[in-house]
Amino acid sequence: MRTAFYPGSFDPVTNGHMDVLVRAFAVADRVVAGIGVHPGKKPLFSFEARETMLREAVAAAGIAADRFAVVSFQNLVTVAAVDHGATLLIRGLRDGSDLDYEMQMAGMNETMVPGLSTVFLPASPSTRFITATLVRQIAQLGGDVRPFVPAHVADALAARLAQG
C-alpha cells in the first residue's frame, strides 16, 4: 500500500486543498493529511475543527474513510511523514513562485529522508488563485467565501467569526 502525506495548516480547508487532496488519491492508496500545529501561531480554527472539516470534505468527495487519515504534527514534515508510513509527500503548486520554493524544499527533504519522494500536483485552473489566507481575510471582512470553500466550511467560518 502506497501512503502519501499531505501537510498544511488547512485553516480553513479550501477548494484548492480539496483539489490537490482528491487528486493525491490517484497516486496513493492512502493519504494522511498532516495539520501543522505550531505553538507560536494562533489559527482561526482548532485542530479538532480543521480535522472535522477535512473529514467531511473527503466524505463529500466520495473517498472511502479507510483511505484517509488526519494527524497533527509539530516536527519536521519529513519526520511526520515517515512516522505515518508515507513514502510520498504531496505538494500543491499554484504558480511558478510555488515551484521555486517547493523545489528547494524537495531537495532538502530528499537529502534528509532519501526514501521520501515529493510529488507535485498542479492546482486546477479553477482553484489556482485560492489561498486560506485570502479566504480568512474575505470572511473577516464580511465577504462571501462560498466560491472558495466547501459549503460546510463556509458555514463553520460564519459561525466562528460570529463568535468574535
N, C-alpha and C positions, 0 to 999 in steps of 0.2 A: 504494500500500500504506500503510495507516494503522498507525503504530507507537506503542505505549504504553510508558511507563517506569513500573515498579512498584518504588519504593525501599523498603528496610527493612534491618534487621540480620539477620533470618532466623536467629536464634541461640537455639534451633533453629527449623527450619521447622515450623509448626504447621498443624493442620487449618483454623484461621482464615485463615492466609496462603493456603492452597490454595483455600479457598472463594472468596476475592477474586480470586486469580490465575486460576482456571479461568473465572470469570465475566468477567474482563477480556478474554478471547478473544472474547466476544460483541460487544465494541465496538472491537476492534482486530484487524488481520490478524496482527500480530506483537507479542509482549510481551517487553520486556527487563527482567529483574529486576536491579535495581541494589543490590548489597550494600554498604552503607556501611561503610567501613574507616577507623576513626579511631585514629591513633597513641596517643592517651591512654587508650583503652579496651582492656580485656583480655577479649575474648569467650571463651566456653566452647569454641567450635569455630573452627578456622582458616577463612580464606576458602575454601580448596580443599574442605574438608569440607562447608561450607554450600552451595557450588556443586554438589557431587555430590548432596547430599540434595535440593536443588531439582530438579535434572535427573531424578533417579529418581522423585520425586513427580509431576512433569509427565508423564513417560513412563507411569507407572502410571495417570494420569488419561486417557490416550489422546490426548494432544496431540502433534501431529507435531513432531519435533525442529526442523524448519526454521522453525517459527513462534515459537520460543523461544530466548532468549539470556540468559546470566548474565554480568554485568560487575561489577567493583569500582569504587567511586568514593570520593574523599576531598574533593571540592569541593562546591559548591552543587548541590543536586538539579537545579535548572533547567539548569545548565551541563552536568551529566552527561546529562540527558535530551536536550538539543539535540545534544550530541556523538554520541549514538547514534541520531539521526534521529527522535526521538519528537516527536509533536505533541500527545500526550495524557499526562497524569500521573495515574496511578491511585492513589487513596487509599481505604482501607477505613475504614468507620465502625462502631464498636461501640455508641456511645451519644451522648447529647447533648453531653457534655463533649468527645468527639472532634470533633463537628461544630463547636463553637465554635472550637476550636483550628485545625482544618483550614480553616475559612472564612477565618480570618486569614492562614494560610499561602497559601491560594489567591489571595487578594488581592495579597499581596506578590509571589508568583511571577508572576502575570499582569502586574503592573506592570514587573517585571524582564524578562520574556520574553512579550510580548503574543501571540505565536503558539502558546504552550503552554497548552492548556486542561486544567484539573483535572476529573477525573471521579470523583465519589464513588460508591462501591459499598457499600451497607449490608451488614454481616455477616448471614449467615443466623442465625435464632434458635438453631440448634443449635451455632453456633460463636462467638456474640457474646461470651461470657464468657472466651474463651481468650486468654491473653497468653503470649508467650515467657518473660517474667519469671516468671510463676507456674509454667509448665511446668518451668523450670530449678529453681525452689525445691522443687517437689514431688519432682522426680527426685533432687535433692541430699539430701533428707530420706528417701529410700527409698520414696517413693510410686509408684503405678502411673500412668504418663503415657499409656498406650496409648489411652485415650479421646480424647486431645487432640492427638495427632501421628500421622503415617503410621507404619506398623509398622517400616519400616527406620530411621526417625528414633528411635523408642523403643529399638531395638537399638543404634544409634550412641550415644545418651545413656548407656545402661547401660555400654557398653564404655568410653566416655570417662570416666565417673565412677569406674569400676573402676581406671582408671589413676592416679587420685588427683589 
